[in-house]
């Protein structure tokens, strides 16, 4: 790994405010590395949400553990913290909340539950890098934080990339080793690992983008706030909420509507692209059939999958373009 890797990790440590930042090949790899470092494996369970990208639960299965899903709450799309404790069993080895669409769930409450039961918490912060909660940045507030530098993420490189964050020296040592074939030094491999190193070229790109990162975060916040201000009171169109004490980086600006498909068609006819994240919950995916869940087990997540619609969102979205989007939405309300 070139000097850009060490430089990027040092910059990430400074930005997030943790002792250790470990770059890796993708956000997906970061989750698997975290679980391997915690010793999670066959027969274990990890609590997470069914309303997220498949990598979250896929990596749990890849280490041989079982994803245990907990429904989401309505306002913010994140895991319903009131339901976590009832999902804990003797086999539970970690809680893995997702900071979905760019906003963190209440990690003080989650950490309190985890501490009570002696469990680590892994933040899947693939979409929330740059967000804050009560002044603390995403990826700083749990046992291990992870993020993604995939191009579609707020801080994206030109290919795949990711990073892990922790204040735990022992975990950092294990995660660095697992990232590099389980080796702590050349030809000495105390762990089974992977080829999970970040490419030096991608590190250089992230370093360059960090120069204007604060401005991009602020611009995302302004664009998101403008959408929300102008969508309030628009009939069936429900803007995303922002939890008190949070800042939101709007990896996706995601509204809800029981008329989602009709609204999307109206926007498409006007030449405005939209996307649906996510049209199917993870417990509905065939690959998780062995978990034993059925349709109806997670009503809020299932309803969200029928109602969510993501609007154009990026830091260079011009005000005139946003106003045109809002005008079409007003006609659709």
Protein Blocks (a to p, Z undefined) as FASTA:
>chain_A
ZZklmmmmmmmmmmnopabdcddfbfklmmmmmmmmnopaehiacdddfbdcfklmmmmm
mnopacddddddfklopacfklmmmmpcfklgbdcdddehhiacdfklmmmmmmmnopac
dddfklmgoiaeehiaehklpmbdcddfbfkbmbacfbdcdddddfbfklmmmmmmmmng
oiabghiafbccddfbccfklmmmmmmmmmmmmmmmmmmmmmmmmmmmmmgopajaccdd
ddehiacehlaacdddfklmmmmmmmmmnopacddddfbdfklpmklmmnopaehjlmml
mmmmmmgccddddfklcfklmmmmmmmmmmmZZ
